[in-house]
């Protein structure tokens, strides 16, 4: 039997038949539910009225998007032109009413254009409204403040997750989410030096901000494991050594002389009696003429000046001690380097000393 056929039932006591349509009898509530969703009242709490306060502009737009999503199957929200008209009903006040009227007029002109009318279902209506609202009411001071805070953001107390969450939040507020080249240097400079270096020393250098965040998490986890196993240098040890050096440097009087020059003067060969006489008369040790010193002698060749037999005997070491003296000379050279570095450190101001000692003792691996 065809479902569309009308059946007639006779009820006792009644002469008129009752007619029932089987198609309508199958699910009487199905169409009603669909009608309620598409044509019924909107669900949820609508956004608060917007009166032109720039600090509330972003909240208004976000609240309306939530409201739109909740009622996405309703015809009012499905049709972009209707959606714009609904949004404009929440924009009220003397500071915004002219702008709202202008937006409505622009949309009506598009819909009723005699040359090229635009369909009400065209998503351009909503896109234009959203862009125009942002241009007119976005709080630019909030964006600039977020950008400034982003420039100075640094990871604190080893809390990487908190640093990444705050970095992403400020990036969103500063409207820099889609940047790659600009965000990566900011993210890298906010990491501790050792963690940033570990990320860059990976076999594959991270290229996007998401890759940088993932690499930082992996390297930070690896460092935590090494630290628990006692394989990572403790930042406390480095700070203690730095303080010891600072105390030692402040405990001694500053000396700007170069130790190598002092040592050279102290380790020269003793002068012979003849050389002492030449020195007193102001004569050259090489040609014995007055007016110049031995190192500037025009008659001097590349060979060293001749020594007397007595001087040679006192200055030339025996073959048996040659190796020992070579080792001593090497040790003295190392000591000269240390003395020179210490003297240079003493001559620096406190700020520069801090930077040098931080580089030496606050390890680059310390996160």
C-alpha positions as a Markdown table, in Angstrom:
| # | Residue | x | y | z |
|---|---|---|---|---|
| 1 | Unk | 0.0 | 0.0 | 0.0 |
| 2 | Unk | 1.3 | 3.4 | -0.9 |
| 3 | Unk | 2.2 | 5.5 | 2.2 |
| 4 | Unk | 0.6 | 8.6 | 0.6 |
| 5 | Unk | -2.9 | 6.9 | 0.3 |
| 6 | Unk | -5.5 | 8.2 | 2.6 |
| 7 | Unk | -7.1 | 5.6 | 4.8 |
| 8 | Unk | -10.6 | 5.8 | 6.1 |
| 9 | Unk | -11.6 | 4.5 | 9.6 |
| 10 | Unk | -15.2 | 4.4 | 10.8 |
| 11 | Unk | -15.8 | 5.0 | 14.5 |
| 12 | Unk | -19.0 | 3.7 | 16.1 |
| 13 | Unk | -21.5 | 6.5 | 16.8 |
| 14 | Unk | -20.1 | 8.7 | 14.0 |
| 15 | Unk | -21.2 | 8.7 | 10.5 |
| 16 | Unk | -18.3 | 10.9 | 9.1 |
| 17 | Unk | -15.1 | 9.0 | 8.4 |
| 18 | Unk | -11.7 | 10.1 | 9.9 |
| 19 | Unk | -9.0 | 10.7 | 7.3 |
| 20 | Unk | -5.3 | 10.1 | 8.3 |
| 21 | Unk | -2.3 | 10.9 | 6.1 |
| 22 | Unk | 0.3 | 8.2 | 6.7 |
| 23 | Unk | 3.3 | 10.3 | 5.7 |
| 24 | Unk | 2.4 | 12.9 | 8.3 |
| 25 | Unk | 1.7 | 10.2 | 10.9 |
| 26 | Unk | 5.2 | 8.7 | 10.7 |
| 27 | Unk | 7.1 | 11.3 | 12.8 |
| 28 | Unk | 4.9 | 14.3 | 13.8 |
| 29 | Unk | 7.7 | 16.0 | 15.8 |
| 30 | Unk | 10.6 | 15.8 | 13.3 |
| 31 | Unk | 9.6 | 18.9 | 11.3 |
| 32 | Unk | 8.8 | 20.8 | 14.4 |
| 33 | Unk | 12.3 | 20.3 | 15.8 |
| 34 | Unk | 13.9 | 21.4 | 12.6 |
| 35 | Unk | 11.7 | 24.4 | 12.4 |
| 36 | Unk | 12.6 | 25.4 | 16.0 |
| 37 | Unk | 16.3 | 25.2 | 15.2 |
| 38 | Unk | 16.2 | 27.1 | 11.9 |
| 39 | Unk | 13.4 | 29.5 | 12.5 |
| 40 | Unk | 13.0 | 29.6 | 16.2 |
| 41 | Unk | 14.4 | 31.9 | 18.8 |
| 42 | Unk | 18.2 | 32.1 | 19.3 |
| 43 | Unk | 19.9 | 30.1 | 22.1 |
| 44 | Unk | 22.4 | 31.3 | 24.7 |
| 45 | Unk | 23.3 | 34.7 | 26.1 |
| 46 | Unk | 23.8 | 37.4 | 23.5 |
| 47 | Unk | 26.8 | 39.7 | 23.7 |
| 48 | Unk | 26.7 | 42.8 | 25.9 |
| 49 | Unk | 25.8 | 46.1 | 24.2 |
| 50 | Unk | 28.8 | 47.8 | 22.6 |
| 51 | Unk | 28.9 | 51.6 | 23.1 |
| 52 | Unk | 32.3 | 52.4 | 21.6 |
| 53 | Unk | 34.6 | 51.6 | 24.4 |
| 54 | Unk | 37.8 | 50.4 | 22.6 |
| 55 | Unk | 38.9 | 48.2 | 25.5 |
| 56 | Unk | 35.7 | 46.2 | 25.1 |
| 57 | Unk | 35.8 | 45.9 | 21.3 |
| 58 | Unk | 37.7 | 42.6 | 21.2 |
| 59 | Unk | 35.4 | 41.1 | 23.8 |
| 60 | Unk | 32.3 | 42.1 | 21.9 |
| 61 | Unk | 33.5 | 40.5 | 18.7 |
| 62 | Unk | 34.6 | 37.3 | 20.5 |
| 63 | Unk | 31.3 | 37.1 | 22.4 |
| 64 | Unk | 29.3 | 37.5 | 19.2 |
| 65 | Unk | 31.4 | 34.8 | 17.5 |
| 66 | Unk | 30.5 | 32.4 | 20.4 |
| 67 | Unk | 26.9 | 33.4 | 20.1 |
| 68 | Unk | 27.0 | 32.8 | 16.3 |
| 69 | Unk | 28.5 | 29.3 | 16.7 |
| 70 | Unk | 25.9 | 28.3 | 19.2 |
| 71 | Unk | 23.2 | 29.3 | 16.8 |
| 72 | Unk | 25.0 | 28.3 | 13.6 |
| 73 | Unk | 22.0 | 26.3 | 12.2 |
| 74 | Unk | 19.6 | 29.1 | 12.7 |
| 75 | Unk | 18.7 | 31.1 | 9.6 |
| 76 | Unk | 19.5 | 34.4 | 11.2 |
| 77 | Unk | 23.1 | 33.2 | 11.7 |
| 78 | Unk | 23.4 | 31.1 | 8.5 |
| 79 | Unk | 22.7 | 34.0 | 6.2 |
| 80 | Unk | 25.6 | 36.6 | 6.4 |
| 81 | Unk | 23.4 | 39.6 | 5.7 |
| 82 | Unk | 21.0 | 38.7 | 8.5 |
| 83 | Unk | 24.0 | 38.1 | 10.8 |
| 84 | Unk | 25.4 | 41.6 | 10.2 |
| 85 | Unk | 22.0 | 43.1 | 10.8 |
| 86 | Unk | 21.8 | 41.2 | 14.1 |
| 87 | Unk | 25.2 | 42.3 | 15.2 |
| 88 | Unk | 24.3 | 45.9 | 14.5 |
| 89 | Unk | 21.4 | 45.7 | 16.9 |
| 90 | Unk | 23.9 | 45.2 | 19.7 |
| 91 | Unk | 25.9 | 48.3 | 18.8 |
| 92 | Unk | 24.1 | 51.2 | 20.4 |
| 93 | Unk | 25.1 | 54.6 | 21.8 |
| 94 | Unk | 25.7 | 58.1 | 20.7 |
| 95 | Unk | 29.4 | 57.4 | 19.9 |
| 96 | Unk | 28.6 | 54.4 | 17.6 |
| 97 | Unk | 25.2 | 54.9 | 16.2 |
| 98 | Unk | 26.4 | 56.9 | 13.1 |
| 99 | Unk | 28.9 | 54.1 | 12.3 |
| 100 | Unk | 26.2 | 51.4 | 12.7 |
| 101 | Unk | 23.8 | 53.3 | 10.4 |
| 102 | Unk | 26.6 | 53.7 | 7.8 |
| 103 | Unk | 27.4 | 50.0 | 7.9 |
| 104 | Unk | 23.7 | 49.1 | 7.3 |
| 105 | Unk | 23.4 | 51.6 | 4.4 |
| 106 | Unk | 26.5 | 50.1 | 2.7 |
| 107 | Unk | 25.1 | 46.6 | 3.0 |
| 108 | Unk | 21.7 | 47.7 | 1.7 |
| 109 | Unk | 23.4 | 49.3 | -1.3 |
| 110 | Unk | 25.1 | 46.1 | -2.1 |
| 111 | Unk | 21.9 | 44.0 | -1.9 |
| 112 | Unk | 19.8 | 46.4 | -3.9 |
| 113 | Unk | 22.3 | 47.5 | -6.5 |
| 114 | Unk | 20.6 | 47.8 | -10.0 |
| 115 | Unk | 23.9 | 46.9 | -11.8 |
| 116 | Unk | 25.3 | 44.0 | -9.8 |
| 117 | Unk | 23.3 | 43.1 | -6.7 |
| 118 | Unk | 25.0 | 40.9 | -4.2 |
| 119 | Unk | 23.2 | 37.9 | -2.7 |
| 120 | Unk | 22.4 | 38.0 | 1.0 |
| 121 | Unk | 24.1 | 34.6 | 1.3 |
| 122 | Unk | 27.5 | 36.0 | 0.2 |
| 123 | Unk | 30.0 | 35.8 | 3.1 |
| 124 | Unk | 31.5 | 39.1 | 2.0 |
| 125 | Unk | 28.8 | 41.0 | 4.0 |
| 126 | Unk | 30.1 | 39.6 | 7.3 |
| 127 | Unk | 33.8 | 39.8 | 6.4 |
| 128 | Unk | 33.4 | 43.5 | 5.5 |
| 129 | Unk | 31.6 | 44.2 | 8.8 |
| 130 | Unk | 34.2 | 42.4 | 10.8 |
| 131 | Unk | 37.2 | 44.2 | 9.1 |
| 132 | Unk | 35.4 | 47.6 | 9.4 |
| 133 | Unk | 34.7 | 47.0 | 13.1 |
| 134 | Unk | 38.3 | 46.1 | 13.9 |
| 135 | Unk | 39.6 | 49.1 | 12.0 |
| 136 | Unk | 37.3 | 51.5 | 13.8 |
| 137 | Unk | 37.4 | 50.2 | 17.3 |
| 138 | Unk | 40.5 | 48.1 | 17.9 |
| 139 | Unk | 42.4 | 49.2 | 21.0 |
| 140 | Unk | 45.8 | 50.1 | 19.4 |
| 141 | Unk | 47.3 | 50.9 | 22.8 |
| 142 | Unk | 46.7 | 47.3 | 23.9 |
| 143 | Unk | 48.5 | 46.0 | 20.8 |
| 144 | Unk | 51.5 | 48.3 | 21.4 |
| 145 | Unk | 51.6 | 47.4 | 25.1 |
| 146 | Unk | 51.6 | 43.6 | 24.3 |
| 147 | Unk | 54.3 | 44.2 | 21.7 |
| 148 | Unk | 56.5 | 46.0 | 24.2 |
| 149 | Unk | 56.0 | 43.2 | 26.8 |
| 150 | Unk | 56.8 | 40.6 | 24.1 |
| 151 | Unk | 60.1 | 42.4 | 23.4 |
| 152 | Unk | 61.2 | 42.1 | 27.1 |
| 153 | Unk | 59.8 | 38.7 | 27.9 |
| 154 | Unk | 62.3 | 36.2 | 29.4 |
| 155 | Unk | 62.0 | 32.7 | 30.9 |
| 156 | Unk | 62.1 | 32.8 | 34.7 |
| 157 | Unk | 63.0 | 30.2 | 37.3 |
| 158 | Unk | 63.3 | 27.5 | 34.7 |
| 159 | Unk | 59.6 | 27.5 | 34.0 |
| 160 | Unk | 59.5 | 26.9 | 30.2 |
| 161 | Unk | 55.8 | 26.1 | 29.9 |
| 162 | Unk | 54.8 | 29.4 | 31.5 |
| 163 | Unk | 57.2 | 31.3 | 29.2 |
| 164 | Unk | 55.7 | 29.7 | 26.1 |
| 165 | Unk | 52.1 | 30.2 | 27.2 |
| 166 | Unk | 52.8 | 33.9 | 28.0 |
| 167 | Unk | 54.7 | 34.3 | 24.7 |
| 168 | Unk | 51.8 | 33.0 | 22.7 |
| 169 | Unk | 49.3 | 35.1 | 24.6 |
| 170 | Unk | 51.2 | 38.3 | 23.9 |
| 171 | Unk | 51.8 | 37.3 | 20.3 |
| 172 | Unk | 48.0 | 37.0 | 19.9 |
| 173 | Unk | 47.4 | 40.4 | 21.6 |
| 174 | Unk | 50.0 | 42.1 | 19.5 |
| 175 | Unk | 48.5 | 40.4 | 16.4 |
| 176 | Unk | 51.8 | 38.8 | 15.4 |
| 177 | Unk | 50.6 | 35.2 | 15.3 |
| 178 | Unk | 51.2 | 34.8 | 11.6 |
| 179 | Unk | 54.8 | 36.1 | 11.7 |
| 180 | Unk | 57.7 | 33.7 | 11.5 |
| 181 | Unk | 60.9 | 35.7 | 11.0 |
| 182 | Unk | 59.9 | 38.3 | 13.5 |
| 183 | Unk | 58.8 | 36.0 | 16.3 |
| 184 | Unk | 61.7 | 33.6 | 16.3 |
| 185 | Unk | 64.4 | 36.1 | 17.3 |
| 186 | Unk | 62.1 | 37.3 | 20.1 |
| 187 | Unk | 61.4 | 33.8 | 21.3 |
| 188 | Unk | 65.1 | 32.8 | 21.2 |
| 189 | Unk | 66.4 | 35.9 | 23.1 |
| 190 | Unk | 63.9 | 35.2 | 25.9 |
| 191 | Unk | 65.4 | 31.7 | 26.5 |
| 192 | Unk | 68.4 | 31.2 | 28.8 |
| 193 | Unk | 71.6 | 31.3 | 26.7 |
| 194 | Unk | 72.4 | 27.6 | 27.2 |
| 195 | Unk | 68.9 | 26.5 | 26.2 |
| 196 | Unk | 68.9 | 28.6 | 23.1 |
| 197 | Unk | 72.3 | 27.3 | 22.1 |
| 198 | Unk | 71.1 | 23.7 | 22.6 |
| 199 | Unk | 68.2 | 24.3 | 20.3 |
| 200 | Unk | 70.5 | 25.7 | 17.6 |
| 201 | Unk | 73.0 | 22.9 | 18.0 |
| 202 | Unk | 70.4 | 20.3 | 17.0 |
| 203 | Unk | 71.0 | 18.3 | 13.8 |
| 204 | Unk | 68.0 | 20.0 | 12.3 |
| 205 | Unk | 67.7 | 23.7 | 13.1 |
| 206 | Unk | 64.1 | 24.7 | 14.0 |
| 207 | Unk | 62.6 | 27.0 | 11.3 |
| 208 | Unk | 59.1 | 27.9 | 12.6 |
| 209 | Unk | 58.0 | 29.3 | 15.9 |
| 210 | Unk | 56.2 | 26.0 | 16.6 |
| 211 | Unk | 59.4 | 24.0 | 15.9 |
| 212 | Unk | 61.3 | 26.3 | 18.2 |
| 213 | Unk | 58.8 | 25.7 | 21.0 |
| 214 | Unk | 59.0 | 21.9 | 20.5 |
| 215 | Unk | 62.8 | 22.0 | 20.4 |
| 216 | Unk | 63.0 | 24.1 | 23.6 |
| 217 | Unk | 60.7 | 21.6 | 25.4 |
| 218 | Unk | 62.8 | 18.6 | 24.3 |
| 219 | Unk | 66.2 | 20.2 | 25.2 |
| 220 | Unk | 64.8 | 21.4 | 28.5 |
| 221 | Unk | 63.6 | 17.9 | 29.3 |
| 222 | Unk | 67.0 | 16.5 | 28.3 |
| 223 | Unk | 68.7 | 18.9 | 30.6 |
| 224 | Unk | 66.4 | 18.1 | 33.5 |
| 225 | Unk | 67.3 | 14.4 | 33.1 |
| 226 | Unk | 71.0 | 15.1 | 33.0 |
| 227 | Unk | 70.7 | 17.3 | 36.1 |
| 228 | Unk | 68.9 | 14.6 | 38.0 |
| 229 | Unk | 71.7 | 12.1 | 37.1 |
| 230 | Unk | 74.3 | 14.6 | 38.2 |
| 231 | Unk | 75.7 | 15.0 | 34.7 |
| 232 | Unk | 74.9 | 18.7 | 34.4 |
| 233 | Unk | 76.9 | 21.5 | 35.9 |
| 234 | Unk | 75.1 | 23.2 | 38.8 |
| 235 | Unk | 74.5 | 26.9 | 38.4 |
| 236 | Unk | 75.2 | 27.3 | 42.2 |
| 237 | Unk | 78.8 | 26.0 | 41.8 |
| 238 | Unk | 79.5 | 28.5 | 39.0 |
| 239 | Unk | 78.1 | 31.4 | 41.1 |
| 240 | Unk | 80.2 | 30.4 | 44.1 |
| 241 | Unk | 83.4 | 30.3 | 42.0 |
| 242 | Unk | 82.5 | 33.7 | 40.5 |
| 243 | Unk | 82.1 | 35.2 | 44.0 |
| 244 | Unk | 85.5 | 33.8 | 45.1 |
| 245 | Unk | 87.1 | 35.5 | 42.1 |
| 246 | Unk | 85.4 | 38.8 | 42.8 |
| 247 | Unk | 86.5 | 38.7 | 46.4 |
| 248 | Unk | 90.1 | 37.9 | 45.4 |
| 249 | Unk | 90.1 | 40.7 | 42.8 |
| 250 | Unk | 88.7 | 43.3 | 45.2 |
| 251 | Unk | 91.1 | 42.2 | 48.0 |
| 252 | Unk | 94.2 | 43.2 | 45.9 |
| 253 | Unk | 95.1 | 46.6 | 44.8 |
| 254 | Unk | 94.5 | 47.2 | 41.0 |
| 255 | Unk | 97.6 | 46.8 | 38.9 |
| 256 | Unk | 97.6 | 48.0 | 35.4 |
| 257 | Unk | 101.1 | 46.9 | 34.5 |
| 258 | Unk | 101.6 | 44.0 | 32.1 |
| 259 | Unk | 103.1 | 41.0 | 33.8 |
| 260 | Unk | 104.9 | 39.8 | 30.7 |
| 261 | Unk | 107.0 | 43.0 | 30.6 |
| 262 | Unk | 107.9 | 42.8 | 34.3 |
| 263 | Unk | 108.9 | 39.1 | 33.9 |
| 264 | Unk | 111.0 | 39.9 | 30.8 |
| 265 | Unk | 112.9 | 42.5 | 32.8 |
| 266 | Unk | 113.5 | 40.1 | 35.6 |
| 267 | Unk | 114.6 | 37.2 | 33.5 |
| 268 | Unk | 117.3 | 38.9 | 31.3 |
| 269 | Unk | 120.9 | 37.7 | 31.4 |
| 270 | Unk | 123.2 | 39.5 | 33.8 |
| 271 | Unk | 125.5 | 42.1 | 32.2 |
| 272 | Unk | 129.2 | 41.6 | 32.1 |
| 273 | Unk | 131.6 | 44.2 | 33.6 |
| 274 | Unk | 132.4 | 45.4 | 30.0 |
| 275 | Unk | 128.7 | 45.8 | 29.2 |
| 276 | Unk | 128.2 | 47.7 | 32.4 |
| 277 | Unk | 130.9 | 50.1 | 31.4 |
| 278 | Unk | 129.4 | 50.6 | 27.9 |
| 279 | Unk | 126.0 | 51.2 | 29.5 |
| 280 | Unk | 127.4 | 53.9 | 31.7 |
| 281 | Unk | 129.1 | 55.6 | 28.8 |
| 282 | Unk | 125.9 | 55.3 | 26.6 |
| 283 | Unk | 127.6 | 53.1 | 24.1 |
| 284 | Unk | 126.1 | 50.4 | 21.9 |
| 285 | Unk | 126.8 | 46.9 | 23.2 |
| 286 | Unk | 127.4 | 45.7 | 19.6 |
| 287 | Unk | 129.6 | 48.3 | 17.9 |
| 288 | Unk | 130.5 | 50.2 | 21.1 |
| 289 | Unk | 129.7 | 53.5 | 19.3 |
| 290 | Unk | 127.7 | 56.3 | 21.1 |
| 291 | Unk | 124.3 | 57.6 | 19.9 |
| 292 | Unk | 122.3 | 54.4 | 19.7 |
| 293 | Unk | 121.4 | 51.2 | 21.5 |
| 294 | Unk | 122.3 | 47.7 | 20.6 |
| 295 | Unk | 118.8 | 46.8 | 19.3 |
| 296 | Unk | 119.0 | 49.8 | 16.9 |
| 297 | Unk | 122.6 | 49.2 | 15.8 |
| 298 | Unk | 123.0 | 49.8 | 12.0 |
| 299 | Unk | 126.0 | 47.3 | 12.0 |
| 300 | Unk | 124.0 | 44.6 | 13.7 |
| 301 | Unk | 123.2 | 41.5 | 11.6 |
| 302 | Unk | 120.4 | 39.0 | 12.3 |
| 303 | Unk | 122.9 | 36.9 | 14.4 |
| 304 | Unk | 123.0 | 37.5 | 18.1 |
| 305 | Unk | 126.0 | 39.6 | 19.4 |
| 306 | Unk | 129.0 | 37.5 | 20.4 |
| 307 | Unk | 129.5 | 36.8 | 24.1 |
| 308 | Unk | 132.6 | 36.3 | 26.0 |
| 309 | Unk | 133.7 | 32.8 | 27.0 |
| 310 | Unk | 133.0 | 33.6 | 30.6 |
| 311 | Unk | 129.5 | 34.8 | 29.9 |
| 312 | Unk | 128.8 | 31.8 | 27.6 |
| 313 | Unk | 129.9 | 29.5 | 30.3 |
| 314 | Unk | 127.5 | 31.1 | 32.8 |
| 315 | Unk | 124.5 | 31.4 | 30.5 |
| 316 | Unk | 124.6 | 28.2 | 28.4 |
| 317 | Unk | 123.0 | 25.2 | 30.2 |
| 318 | Unk | 124.5 | 21.8 | 30.1 |
| 319 | Unk | 122.9 | 19.3 | 27.8 |
| 320 | Unk | 121.6 | 17.2 | 30.7 |
| 321 | Unk | 119.4 | 20.1 | 31.9 |
| 322 | Unk | 118.2 | 21.3 | 28.5 |
| 323 | Unk | 114.9 | 19.4 | 28.6 |
| 324 | Unk | 114.1 | 20.5 | 32.2 |
| 325 | Unk | 114.7 | 24.2 | 31.4 |
| 326 | Unk | 112.5 | 23.9 | 28.3 |
| 327 | Unk | 109.7 | 22.6 | 30.5 |
| 328 | Unk | 110.3 | 25.4 | 33.0 |
| 329 | Unk | 110.1 | 27.9 | 30.1 |
| 330 | Unk | 106.7 | 26.5 | 29.0 |
| 331 | Unk | 105.4 | 26.7 | 32.6 |
| 332 | Unk | 106.5 | 30.3 | 32.8 |
| 333 | Unk | 104.7 | 31.1 | 29.6 |
| 334 | Unk | 101.5 | 29.8 | 31.0 |
| 335 | Unk | 102.0 | 31.7 | 34.2 |
| 336 | Unk | 102.6 | 34.8 | 32.1 |
| 337 | Unk | 99.2 | 34.3 | 30.4 |
| 338 | Unk | 97.5 | 33.9 | 33.8 |
| 339 | Unk | 99.2 | 37.0 | 35.2 |
| 340 | Unk | 98.2 | 39.0 | 32.1 |
| 341 | Unk | 94.6 | 38.0 | 32.3 |
| 342 | Unk | 94.4 | 38.7 | 36.0 |
| 343 | Unk | 96.0 | 42.1 | 35.5 |
| 344 | Unk | 93.5 | 42.9 | 32.8 |
| 345 | Unk | 90.6 | 41.8 | 35.0 |
| 346 | Unk | 91.8 | 44.1 | 37.8 |
| 347 | Unk | 91.8 | 47.0 | 35.4 |
| 348 | Unk | 88.2 | 46.6 | 34.4 |
| 349 | Unk | 85.2 | 48.2 | 36.1 |
| 350 | Unk | 82.8 | 46.1 | 38.1 |
| 351 | Unk | 80.1 | 45.8 | 35.4 |
| 352 | Unk | 82.6 | 44.5 | 32.8 |
| 353 | Unk | 84.2 | 42.1 | 35.4 |
| 354 | Unk | 80.7 | 40.7 | 36.1 |
| 355 | Unk | 80.2 | 40.0 | 32.4 |
| 356 | Unk | 83.6 | 38.3 | 32.1 |
| 357 | Unk | 83.1 | 36.2 | 35.2 |
| 358 | Unk | 79.5 | 35.3 | 34.1 |
| 359 | Unk | 80.9 | 34.0 | 30.9 |
| 360 | Unk | 83.6 | 32.0 | 32.6 |
| 361 | Unk | 81.7 | 30.5 | 35.6 |
| 362 | Unk | 77.9 | 30.8 | 35.0 |
| 363 | Unk | 77.9 | 28.0 | 32.4 |
| 364 | Unk | 76.4 | 28.2 | 29.0 |
| 365 | Unk | 74.8 | 24.8 | 29.6 |
| 366 | Unk | 73.0 | 26.1 | 32.7 |
| 367 | Unk | 69.3 | 26.6 | 31.9 |
